[in-house]
């Protein structure tokens, strides 16, 4: 990816200084996972760009659409000394800084060459929170007003920045994100004492209140300007401390509930050179990050509570089974359920049955009783769901649901993942 960027810059700009800066700052931005462009629409008449086009960073939206974003830092210089961050003040990593005009020029030139559809811009903290935020906002404002850019813009919001800067950021950016960084207050105090959870959540709260005010004005028929129409998100680093999945999901649930976040992104800790001795020497399994995303989806869309998916004794999610499958095996007394009578909420808890499958079940059973042979036709994973369901012509019985080999009978067979597997699950919502 870095070589691709360097080659593109040579075609866009002749300055070797810009080329070397971009190589450093694009690489530094890879640690921020909160990069998705769903949920925004801007009128493209009279301007350049679109938030809905198909595509040097690729993000997949929930509907499976791929959008290319220029993902860079304004600078990787930082006055903070967060121990998990490669750009901390005590790190000897190469430093670079782009001016506002350089970022604007890069964005517009890359867009005109069809390399990107939008911009994801973050930054290290320079001088102060307000100064850094003002630089980020100036980039977005220049793109929107002077360049008439109507593509997607995601701005990292600096905790503690003043109200006026956050207001301007929300008017020019499609999405804002305030990174919570670590799951617990204790984790922050240990590895990033300069960052305060209260300050982070206060900034999230101000964005939420401002979005609610805009939505209220629009409902009243007022022509209120859009404020961060794609919402706000955050990122949490996983595996830098011993914090359990149970605590991570509890923090995520709190942020969703309190600040109405659009997404919480989970980023597996990546070991860095010359790291603090309190940090692990190896990265956590990427499968753990994947399981957290699955659990997050269940909490947001399937009616699960964070504390249902783990227990005090088993505080981490299983790496062998997806969270819903693991929950079903641990709560066998709930099953089997009658597919012709069960509520939508209960059907969503059956392994192998996704949102689309439930919709088809509810629609089909209005006209006739669902038989065993109908299950596979309804878009559910038949092998996984069958032991947990009663149909009009089959009852698995208590011996089936209580069998010792139920896990082996219903678990997904191991196979090599293919390129478009994730896109399929994103499109059909099957968990």
Secondary structure, 3 states (H helix, E strand, C coil): CHHHHHHHHHHHCCCHHHHHHHHHHHHHHHHCCCCCCCCCCCCCCCCECCCCCCCCEEEECCCCCEEEEEEEECECCCCCCCCCCCCCCCCCCCCCECCHHHHHHHHHHHHHCCCCCEEEEECCCCCCHHHHHHHHHHHHHHHHHHCCECCEEEEECCCCCCHHHHHHHHHHCCEEECCCECCCHHHHHHHCCCCCHHHHHHHHHHHHHHHHHHHHHHHCCCCCCCCCCCCEEEEEEECCCCCCHHHHHHHHHHHHHHHCCCEEEEEECCCCCCCCCCCCCCCCCHHHHHHHHHHHHHHHHCCCCHHHCCCCCCCCCCCCCCHHHHHHHHCHHHCCEECCCCCHHHHCCCCCCCHHHHHHHHHHCCCCCCCHHHHHHHCCCHHHHHHHEEECCECCHHHHHCCCCHHHHHCCCCCCCCCCHHHHHHHHCCC
